[in-house]
């Protein structure tokens, strides 16, 4: 089968990557995604203040299997640990820790029930809430999902904790059999209404897949942990970029 020709967007990104090749590492180049995917008016004021004052920063990453890092060989390769490394590199001299509170197979309501113990009790500057996969897989009620997200964000804001929502992972195979769209739309709507930053993991991974940056479809089973390690590292780099963009 003939390989499809690159899209105009892919060509533009490729030219940009060539222009910056002298400054970027191979890993950073592979991790690139269109900047407009990260664009948002939402801000992270508490985190920004602590970084400005060079105070210790605590971030809690809470969610399901992809937060816990089930697809990688060790927790050190999960996205929260890679995010801690990326932010520490970006803000040298500021003590930064990212706590991994991922638990497999929990829906948003179950994760929300853990907020008092796993988020609020840690007094973080930022909570990163990865969610939506279980709801889409189980075809759970969309409005109930929206209500849960609203309640979670309200709880975080009442404790003066900045918030980022992270939507689902993408692969062509799963997107062909699971209707993610209502849940993606709900997360966008809830984020907009609550002035929360929505990290578009689904859209970023779709861009990588469509443009041949990562092969999520035909990778051999034995190579999946290595692929997951690379993808989590790239997502952490993109999330660090998003956090930097969201600092007022």
N, C-alpha and C positions, 0 to 999 in steps of 0.2 A: 504494500500500500504506500502511495506517495506521501511524503511528509507534508502537512499543511503549511502554506506560506505564513510567515510571521505577520501579526496584525500591525497596523500603523503605530499603535501604542507601544508594542514590543520593540519596534524599530527605534522609536524615540527614546525609550528607556535604555536600549543598547548603546545608542550614541552617547547618552549621558554617562553611562558606566565607563565607556572608553575614555571620555574626557577626564573623569576622576580616577582613572586606573592608577595613576602615579601615587595618589594619596590613600587609596583604599586597599585593604588586604583582600585576598581572594574570598575569604569568608564573608567580609562585609559586602563585596560586590554581589555574591550569590544571594545575599539576604535582601537586596533592594526590592522595593515596591513603589508604585506611583505615590508621590507625596500627597496627592489629593485624597487618597484613601485615609490618611491620618488627620486630615484637616478637621478642626472642630472649634467651636467657640467656648466649649466648656473649659473650666480652669480648676486648678488644684491649689487653693490658697494656703491651706495649712502646710502642705508639703513644701510649697515654695518658701514660706516663712522659715521653716526649719533649715532648709538648704541655704538660704540667704544668711542665716545666723550661724551656720555650720554646727547646728545641734545634731545629736544622734537621730537618725531616721529609722522608724519601724514601719514596714509594709507587711500586710497580711494578704496572702493569696489564698482564696477559698473557692472550692468548686468540686469537680468530680475527678474522673480517672485521669484526664489530661493534665490537671493540676497536680495530682498526686504523682504523676510520672509513671504510670503503669506500663507504658510502651517502651521505656528506656531501661538500660541495665541497672541504674542506681539513681537515688534521689538527687545526687549531685548533677545529674544531666537533665533533670526536669526543668521546666521553664522558670519556676521561682528562683532556683539556685543560679541559673544562667542570668536572670534579670538582676539579681544581687551583684553578680560579677560585672555586668554591663554598666550598672549605675555607679558602682564603686570606681570603675575606670573613668566614668564621665565626671564624677564629683570627688576627686581625690581629697583626702583629708577630712571627709565627712563620714562618720561611722554609719553604715547602712546595713540593715539586716532585712531580709525578706523571709517571712515565716510561711512554710508550706502547710496549709490546712485542707488539703485535698482529701476527699473520701469517695471511693468509687460508687457508682450506681445510685447516687442520691439526686432527687429532683430539687427544684428551687425551694420548695416549702421545707424539705428536710434540711437543706443547707441553712436556710434562714433560722431554723430552730437551734442551730449551733452558733449563731452570731454572738449571743451573750458570752458564751464560754470561749469560743475560738477567735473572735474578732474584738469585741468590746473590752474583754478582760486584758488584752494585750496593749490597749491604749495606743493603737497605731496612728500614724499620720495619714495613711492611705490604705483602703481595702480594695482589692482587685477581685471581683466576683465573676467567675467563669460559670456560665449556665446556659440552659436552653436545649441541650442535647437530649436529655431524658424526656423532656416534654415533647419534643418533636418525634422521637422514636415511639413513644407510647401514645401519641396523638392526644395529649392532655388538653384540657380546656384552655384556650388562649387567654380569655379574660381573667381566669383565675391566676394564670401565669403573670399577667400584667399586674394584678393586685399584689401578688407576692413580691414582685420587683419593687413596686411602689413602697410597700411596707419595709422592705430591707433598706432601701435608700433613705427613707424617713428615719429609721433607727440609726443609721450611720451618721446622718446629718445632725440628729439630735445630740450625738456625742462629739460633734465637730470633727468627724472623720471624713476626709476626702474619699471619693468613690470612682472606680472605673468598672464598667461592665465589659465582659469579654464574651463575644458570641461563639458560635459553634465552630468545630473544625470542618474542613471541606475535603471531599474526594468526589470524583465524578460518579463512582459506583454508588456511594451512599446517597448522594443528591438525586440520583435517578430513581431511588425507591422510597426515599423519605421526603415528605413535603416540609422543608425547612422554612419556606417563605413566610407563613403567618407568624412564626416565632421570631424570625429575623426582623420583620416589620414591627412587631410588638416591642422588641428590645430597642429599636430606633425611636419609636414613639415615646416609650417610658424614659429613655435617656434624655430626649429633647425636653419633655415636660418637667424633668427634675434637674435640668442643667448638669447632667452627669456625662462624663466622657465615655463613649462607646468605642472600644477597641475592635476594629472590624477583622477579626481573625479569619472568618469565613471568606470574606472578599479578598484578603491578602493571599490566602492559600489557593483560592481559585485562580488568581492572577499567576501565581507560581506554576500551577498545574497547566493552565491554558498556554503558557509561554515556555513550557518545557524546562523550567528551572528545577522543579522536583517532579519525579514520577511517583504519584501515589497509587497508580492503578496496576502496574505490571511488576512491581518490585518483588523479587523472590522473598519467601517467608524468612529465610535466614538473614536477609539484608534489612529487614524491617526495623530492628532496634537501632541500627546505624543510621537509617534514614530518619527515624524519629528523633534521634539525638541531634542531627543537623537541623531538622525543622524546628525543634524546641529552642535551639540556640538562636536561630534566625528570628523566631517569634519574639524571643526575649530582647533581641537587639531592636526590633521594630517597636516593641512596647517601651523600651527605654527612650527611643526617639519620640514616641507619642507623649510620654510623660514630660520630656523636655519642652515639647511644643505647647503643652497644656499649663505650663508654669506662667502665671501672670507677670 
